[in-house]
Amino acid sequence: MSTVCDQAQDLNGQEFHRLTALFGCPEFVKSASVDAYCGDEQTEPHMFADVTRRRWPCHTAPATWASALFFFDKKAELSASVAKLAEERIRASSQFFNIDKIVDDLSQKVKQSSVNDENELSDDAFAIIMKFDDGHKERKYPMRNGHEVKHAAEYIINYRDDFRFDDKNVIADKVLQKSAEFGVNLGELRDDIERMAGFGACAAKDAAALVRSRVNVLGWPLDGKPIQVELEKLACKLEDDSHSVHHHTTLTKLASTIDMIDRENNLIKNYGKSLERPEDIIFGVTKEAIASISTELIGSDLTGTFFKRADLERLSVSELGDALGADFAEAISTANAWVDTEKLAQILPTLPRNDMEIFEAVAAEAGVTPFATKSAEARSLNPVNMQKMAASHGSAEGSLWNSIK
């Protein structure tokens, strides 16, 4: 039998660290004191799941959860009689503290992690399911615990360019679900996984710039290749209908479409060099980042440009007045001396496109950049010529725009 059976015996915390890395740890346990978590000499014997040996304390909710964690991991090493009685007492305590559902979930996680035969696992336990034309399938990267979830996340990031967007979108979503289930901290991997899973957003102009970057790398003959014509039309439509990029379905279809074009034209070799991956732009601002500062963003849906409130306080009222008029300067300032971001937050969304673009230019001159934009620029193209060319072609049935909207 293992020497360390419960949290009180885990003097250096190594076993607890190992187990929580595998199965996660609720916040109410993380914040508990040592006495609340382990008990002490004054803890009554009947408050332990194993009364005789004073193992697996259950005097508090944190202690009950921690005892369940150690018990379920060590259960196979215990005699049937000891295990039966201890589990009954742990589950009774979990009901008393109203954490029985959490303990039930923990029990299932530990049980699944102990399954050595992968044939016994369901499909949803695997990150990758490969199906073949002859009907057979291969399952790769089981996610039975926190370590395996992180391993799957590392794999899909390292080999993401080998997968179509539609496939890595599914894989990344499963990784995120399992990371939540096991309480896994993906750390620096999370942003990439969220973008592949489609958990993010972008500005319309960034989506359009992403599309135009493909036109650029494909070359630009005067008559325009059919795919380039369609790409430019798509870019124009994204700019004209900026609200479309607020819809997750549209963004997902757009990422899938650009990914398909990249693969058909062997453009993925340029990823990380002259081209950004579709998901890195289209879902460039992750939901976690948006949620953390959404109340601090000021901008316009018309252009899809948003700034951090604190950054806009650096703008010069006089320079804004020179560019947009004295009335504007007075409307967005206090005592006509400094920018009032509360007023600015109300006025910017009402500006016409031209005025908003002038405001963005003034901000750029002052060194104030939009929040988290990752623009895939196509500087070598002539926007005037492209727009004229695209305008001469309607959005016919089967166009790229109709395929994503």
N, C-alpha and C positions, 0 to 999 in steps of 0.2 A: 504494500500500500504506500502511496505517496506520503512523504513526511508532512507536507503542508496540506491540510484538509479544509481549513477555513481561513477567513481573513485575519483572525486573531493570531494564528500561527504564522502568518505571512509577514514576518518581522521587517524585512527589507522592501516589501511591496512588489517584488519581482513577479510573483505569480499573478497578483491582481493586474499588473500592467500587461502581462501576457494575455490574460483572459479578456480584459476589456479591449485590447487591440483586436482580438478576434470577434468579440460579440457586442462591442459598444458599451456605453455606460450612461444611464439617465442623469440629468442635471441634479436631481435631488440627492443622488448618491455622491456625485462629485463634490457638492458643497457641504456634505455632512462632516461633523466633527469626528475625531477618533473614537470617542466614547459612544456616540450615536451609531457609529459604523461597526465597531468591534465589541462594545460592552466593556465592563471592567469587573473588578473583584466583587463589587456590590450587586452586580446583575444577578437576579434570582435564578436558580437552576431551571425552574420551569419555563424560563424565557429562552431556553436553548432547544433546538430541534433534537439534539442528542443530549438528554438531561444528564446521563451518567458521566459522560466525558466532557460536558460543557462545550460542545461543538455546534457551530452554525447558530449564532445568536439571532433571535427574532424579536427583540424588544422594541425595535423601531422599524419604520419602512425602509430606510437605507440599509440597516443590518439585515433585514429579511431578504432584500434583493441581492445583496452581496453574498449572503449565505446560500441563496438559490444558485447563484453563479458558480460558487465553489462546489456545492453539492452535486449539481447536474454534471459538472465536469468530472467529478470523482466517483459518481454513482456506480460505475461498472466495477470499481475496486472494492466496494462494500459488500458485506453479507446481505442476503435478501431481506432478513428480518430487520436489520438496522436501517437499510435503505428505505424499506416500506414505512416504518414509523417516522423516520426523519422527514421524508417527503410529505407525509400527511400533515405534520406539524408546520412545515414551511408553507405549504399551500393554505392551511388554516390561517396562519399569520398574514399571508398575502391578501386573503379575503378581508381580514380585520382592518388592514391598512388601505384597503381599496386599491391594491396594485396587482390583483390576481391576473388581469389581462396581460400586464407587462411581464409577469413571471411566466405565464403560459407561453408567450412569444419567445422568451428567453429559453425555455425548455425545448421548444421546437428548433431554435437555432443551434443549440448545443447538440441535439439529437442528429440534425442534418449534417453537422460538421463531422460527426463521428462515423458517417457512412463512408466506408472505404471503397465499396464497389460503386463506381459511377453509373452502372446500369440501373441502380436502384433510385437514382435521382430523376426528378421531373425535368422537362425541357427548360422551364423557367429558372432553373438553378445554373444554367450555362450562359456565358456571355455570347457565344457564337454557335449558331446552328446552321450547318451547311447542308443544303438539300440538293440532290442530284437527279438528273433526268430519269434514271432507272428506278427511282423511288426510295433509295436508301439515303440516310443522312448521317452526318458526323457532327458530334457535339464537342466543343472545345472550351477550355477555360471555365471549369466549374467555379461557382461563387458560393461556397459553403460557410465562409467566415470572412472577417475583415481583411486578412492577409490576401486571400484569393481574390477578393474584390479589387484591392489595390493593384494586384498583379495583372488582372484583366484590364484595368484602366491604363496601366503602363504599356501593355501590349498594343491596345488599339491606338494610342497616341503615337507610339514608335512606328507603327505600320499603317497609319491612317491613309496614306496615299495609295495603298494597295486595294483599298475598299471603295466601292461606289458610295456616294453620299447616302443613298437610300439605306444601304446596309449598315454603314457606321452610325447613322442616325438611330437605327433600332438598337444596335449594340450599346451605344453610349447611353441611351435611355435606360436600358436594363442595368447598366453599371450604376447609374444614379439611383435607381430604385433600390438596388441591393446596398448601396452605400448608406442610404437612409435607413434601411431595415437593420443594418448592423452598426449604425452610428459611426461609420468610417469617416475620418477626416482625410479627404483627398488632397488637401494642401494645394500646392502649386499645379496639380493636375486638374483641379476642378474646372477652371475657366475653359480649358481646351475641351474637356468632356462635355460641359454645358453647351458650348458652341456646336459641337458635333450632334448633340441631342436636340438642338434647335431651341435652347432655352435662352433667348436673347432677342435683340432688335437692332435696327440701324436707321439712319436717316435716309430719306429718298435719294438725296444727291450722292450718298455713298454707294447705294445699290446701283444707281445709274453709272457711276464712275467705275464700279466693278465690271459691269457689262462692257463699257467702252474699252476697258483695258484689254479685253479679248479681241476687240476689233483692231486695236493697235498691234498686238503681237501677231495677229494673222496677216498683217500687211494691209495696205490701203490702195488698191488700184483705182483709177479714176472712175471706172464704171461701177465698181463695187461688186464683190462676190455676193451671191445670195445669202450666205450665212451672216456676212457682215452687215448687209442691208437689214436683215431681221434683228440683229443685235442692236443696231443703232435705233431702229424703231422701238425696240423694247426699252432702251435707255430713255428715249423721249417720253414714252408712256409712263415710265416710273416717275419721271420728273413732273409730268402733267397731272398725274393722279397720285400725289404724294401720300394720300391716306391709305393707299393700297398696301404700303409697307407696314401698316399697323396690324395687318391680319396675318396670323401665324401660318395659316394654310398657304397663302400667297408666298410668304418668305420661304417656306419649306419647298414648294414647287420651284421657286426661283433657284434655290441652292441646288436642287436636283438637276434642273435644266442646264445650269452653267457647268456643273460637274460632268454631265453627259457630253457637252460640247468640248470640254477640256480633254476628255478621254478620247473622243473620236478624232481630235486634232493633235493628239500627243502633246498637250500643253502642260500636263502635270509635271513634266520634267523641269518646268520653270518655277514651280512652287518654292517659295522662300528666296527667290532671286528677283525675277521681273514680275511675277504674279503672286497675288495673295490667294489662298484657298477660299472657295466660295463661302464656307461657313464662318471663316474668320472675319469677314466683312459683314455678311448678312445677319449674323447673330453676334456681331462684334461687341455690343454692349450687353453683358449678361444680365439676367433678371435679378441676380443677387446685387449687382452693382446698381441697377436701376432702382431697386427697392431701397437701398441704403441711402440714396441721396435724391430721390425723386422730388421731395419737397424743396430741394435746394437748386432745382434747375429752372432756368428762365429762357424762353425762346419762342419759336414760331413753328407750328405744324406746316405752314405753307412752304417753308424751305427745309424743314426737318432739322434745323439747327438749334441746339440748346447749349446754354452756358451755365457754369456754376455761378450761383448768386455772388459768392465772395469775390470771384474774379472780376465781375462787372463793376464792383465798387472802385476798381482802379481806373475806370474810364474818365476822360476829361469832359466835363460838361461843355466847355467852350468848343472843343473839337467836334462834339456831337452837334452843337448848335450850328457850327460852320457848315457841316455836311447835311443836316436835316432841318435846319431852320431854328429860329429863336423860340417859336412856340413849342417845338418838340423838347428843346433843352429845358424850358421852364416846366413843362409837364412831367418830366422824369427826374427833376432835381429838388433839392431842399435849399431854399434861399439862393437858388441859381448858382450854388457853389460846389455841391457834390451830388453824385448820383444817388437817388433814393431807389433801392432795388424793389421795394414794395410797389412803387408807382411803375417802375419799369416792367415788372412782372405782369401788370395789367395792360400796358400799352403795346409791348412787343407783339403779342399774338394778333393784334388788330391791324398791324402795319401791312400795306400792300407789298407784294413781292419785291418790287424795285427798291422801296425804302428799307426793307429788311436786309437786302443785299448790300445796300450802302452802310447800314449799321454794322453788318459783319465785316465790311472792309475797314471801317474805323476801328473796330475791335482788334482786327488783325494787325493794323498799324501800331496799336498800343501793346501788342504782344499777348492779347487775350485770345486764346484758341477755344473752339467749341469743346464740350465735354466728350471724351472717349470716342472721337470719330477716327475711323481708319479708312481714309479715302484712297481707293485704288485709282490713281490719276492716270490719265491718258494724254500727257502733255503734247505729244507729237501730232495729235490729230487737230484738224481745223474744225472747231465747233460749228461755224457758220455753214461751211460746205456740207458737214454731216447732217445738220438739221434740214437744210434744203433738200438733200437727197432723200432723207427719211420722210419728209413731208409729201414727197411725190408718190409715196407708196401707202396705200390704206392698210388697215389692220385686217387682212383677209383671214378667212377661216383657216385654221391650222397655223397661224402665226405664233411666234414665241409668246407674245402678250396673251393671246387667247388660251395658250397652254398653261399659263400660271395664274391668271386672274380668277 
